[in-house]
Amino acid sequence: MQHFHVSRSFTVRAVNGVSFWIYPGETYGLVGESGSGKTTIGRSIIRLYNPTGGRVVFEGKDITGKMDNAVREKLRKDMQMIFQDPMASLNPRKKVEEIIGEGLAIHQIGGSRKERQILIGEMLRKVGLSPEHAGRYPHQFSGGQRQRVGIARALIMNPKLIIADECISALDVSIQAQVVNLMKDIQEETHCAYLFIAHDLSMVKYISDRIGVLHLGYMVESGTKEEIFSNPIHPYTKSLLSAIPHPNPEVERRRVAIRYDYASSGLDYSKGTEHLIEGSHTVLGTDEDIRKWIHEK
């Protein structure tokens, strides 16, 4: 739960009772419209925000609330974030070598400076850049290259969990494919877990093992990508999937987007509970809602 107190009389309830888990080596995709709470969840997990309620458990340790030095150091080393804007997230006054190696220096990883330079050069090669790029500044790179620098900065710490906050939304389509394939290759090599936050449902389906659908700060549906894409239950999920354009112009011409309006839907997310449909497929709704949705199938 993540609420923001704007004034004495007004509170923004950004995230409400969202619960999910991520296994080692797995990619969990979070989808939903702008303002649904995706980024807030990522920032709360990595503790850029202090959660208003609930718990964040990382490798068996509760990292909610005040942390001791040992837990804080483990969190900073084993959990990293790739930000949405590859330019705003990189310090323009620092060279790439300093940006990527900052975590190594803080946590005293890699020994001497020369050893750290070798590690940085190897990481630059791994993300598709050259070790010679270490001496350049962020403004000297293209958008795709800057995002690769952001990925290298996250990976250099060899984390257990990477939160990718819409890390491909600002890139060209061809560059998006390169970055996502790079992330999949690195995951196979390092066995790290991803929380992949995005708008692009097709890309989420490609990279994710399980998917959570957010709307107005609530997790309305969660399941494997096969369950979500082949058997959507919640009307909001159906609306999202119906909006995906089809590459075949004949099929696209006949595609009809399903309209979903929460205000007129008659649903109240705050009164709903999570129902297990099958396997890991869960849907938020009242008993009456669930029976109605399944009957419509």
N, C-alpha and C positions, 0 to 999 in steps of 0.2 A: 504494500500500500504506500502510495506517495502523494501527499497533499501539500499544497503550497499556500501559506497564509498570506494573502495579499494585503488585507486590512483586518481590523477587528471584526468586521461584519461580513467579510467575503473570503472564501477559501476555494481555490481551484483543486478539484479532486481529479488529479491527472491519471492515477492508476489505482484501481480498486480490487483488492483481493485476487490478484493474478498469481497463479502458482504453476510452475513447470520445472522440469529437471533436464539436465544435459549430461549424457554419458561421455566418457573419454573417447576421442576419435570421432565423435558424432557432430553433425551440423544441425542446429535447430534454427529454423527460419521463423522470423516474426514479421507478419504482414498486416496491413491495415492502412486506412486513409491518413492523411496529414492530421496531426493533433490527436491521434488515437492513443498515444502513450508509449510508442515503440522506443524512441530515444530515451525517454525518461526511465524506462525499465533498465536499459543498458547502463545508463549513468548511475542508477541506484545500485545495480549489482556490483559495479566496480568502485562504488562508494565515492563518486563525485558528488552525489546527493546522499543525505542521511535518510534512510527510509522512515516514513511516518509510523508504519506498523508492519508486523510480520517479521520474517527472518530470511536472511540470505546465508545459505550454508555452502561453503566451498571446501571440497575434499574433507568433509566431516567436521569442519570447524565453523562455528557460528561467527560470521564477520559483521553482524549487525551491532549497532551501538558503538561504545568505546572499545577500541582494540588495544591490546598491549603491543609492545615493540616487535616481538617475535611474529605475531600474527600479521601486523602491518607490513613488515618486511617481506613475508611470504606472499601476501596479497600483491604487493608492488612488483614482485619478480614473476609470479606465476599467472597473473592476469593482466592482459594488455588490451588496448583499444585502438582500432583504426577509425579515424574520424571521417565525417562526410566530406568536408571541404579540404582537399589536399593542400591548398595554399594557406588557408587560415590556420591549419593545425601545425604548420612548420614555421619555426622561428626564422624570419627573413634575414636576420643579422648573423646567423650561424651557418657554417658550411655543413654539407651533408655528413661529413665525417663526425663532426661534433654532435649533430642531431641524433644520428644512429648510435653513437658511442656514449651518449650521456648516461643511459641506464647502466652500462658496464662500469663507468667511472664511479657512479653513486654507490653501487653495490659491490664495488671492488672485484669485478669479474674479469678474468683474462690476463691478470698479471701486469706486465709493463705496458707502456703506451704502444710500443712496437708490436707486441702480441695482440693488443686490441685492434690495431690497424689491420693486421692480418685477418682477424675475425670479421671486421667490417668489410674488407675486400671480398671475402668469401660470401658474405651475406648479400652484397651487391650483385655478385655473379648469380646467386641463387634466385634473386628476384628479377633477373634479366637486364641488369645494368652492368656497367664496367667499373672496376676498382678506380679508374682514373676520374670517375664522377665524384669521388669523395671530396675533392677540393673545390667543387662548385657550390653555388648558392641556390636555394629553391627557385628563384625567379628565372634561372637559366635552364629550367626543365619544362617539358610539356606537362599537361594535366595528368596523363597516364603515367609518365615517369615520376611525377611528384607523388602519386598514389603508391607507386612501387617503393618509394623512399619511406612512406608511412608504414607500409607493410614490413619493410626491412627493420624499421625502428621497433615494431611490435615483436617481430620474430627473433631479434638478436638476443632477447632475454630467455629464449626457449620456454615460452609460457605453456601452461596447461589449458588455458581458456583465452580465446581472442574474441572480443566483441567488435564485430564489423558493422558500424553504424552507417548504413546507406553508402558504403565506400565506393560504389560504382555508379551512383546516380548522376554524378557530374561529368561522367566520361562518355566519349563516343561509343556507339554500339560495338564496333570492332575491338576497341580497347577494353570494353567491359568483358568481352569473352576472354581476352588474354589474361586479365586480372583474375577472373573467376577460375580459369583453368590453372593459373599459377597457384591460387589458394588451395585448390584441390590437390595438386601435386605436392605442395608443402605439407598438407594434412596427412597424406599417405606416408610421407617420409618421417614426420615428427610425431604423428598420432595425437595432435592437439585437437581440442574441441572448439567449434565456432558457434557463436550466437550471431546469426546473419540477419540483419535488419534491412528490409528493402521494400520498395513499392512494386518492383517488377516481378509479377507472379511467375512468369516463365523462367526467369533466372533463379527465383527461389525454388521452384520445382526441380531445376537442374542440379542445384548444389546441395539441397537440404535432404536430410533423412526424415525428420519430423517437422511439422509446421504448426504454429499457433496463430490464430486469427484474432486481432484486437479491434475493438470498436468502443469508442467513448470511454476508454480506460478499463474495459472489461475483456477478459479472454472468452470470446463467445464460442470458439470451437478449436479443438486441438486433436492432432492425429498424425499418422504417417502421411507422406505426400500422396501415396496411392489412395488412402482413405479420404483425404481432403479433396483431391481432384476428381476422383471417380464416384465418390458417394458423399457429396456435401449435404449437411442436414440443416444448418442454420440459414435463414433467409438472407442474412448479410453475406455469408460465405458464397451463397449462390449468386448474389448480385455482383460480388467481386469477380468471380470466375466468368460470369457472362459478359464482362466488360473486356476480356482479353481479346485483342484483334486476331483474326486468323490470316495466315499468309496466302491462302487460296482466295483470290478475289471473288470467285463464285460463291464460296461458303461465307465469306465476309459480307457479301451483299445481303445474304439471308439471315445473318446473325441478328438476334434481338436481345438487347441488354435488359436484364431484369432490374426494375427500379425498387429500391428499398429505402423507406423513410421511417426512421425510428420514431419520430413524433406521432405518426399516424398508424404505426404498426400494432399498437396495443400491448407491446412488450414492456416489461419493467425489469431491466437487468439487475437492479438492486435486490429484487425478490426472487431471482432465479438461483438455482443451485446447479452444480456440475453433475451431469448424468453420463455414465459410461454406456456407450452404445455397443461397441465390440472392440476387443483387443485394447488398444490405447486410445481409441477414438472417443473423445468426450465433447459434450455440447452444453452450453449454458442455457438454462431455461427452466420454467416451472414444469411440473408433471403434466399439466394440461398441454403446454406448448410442445413438449416432447412427443406426446401421443398424437397430437395433430400433425406435426412434421413427418413422423414416421408413417402415419396413415396416408399422407399425401404422396408418399413414395409409391 
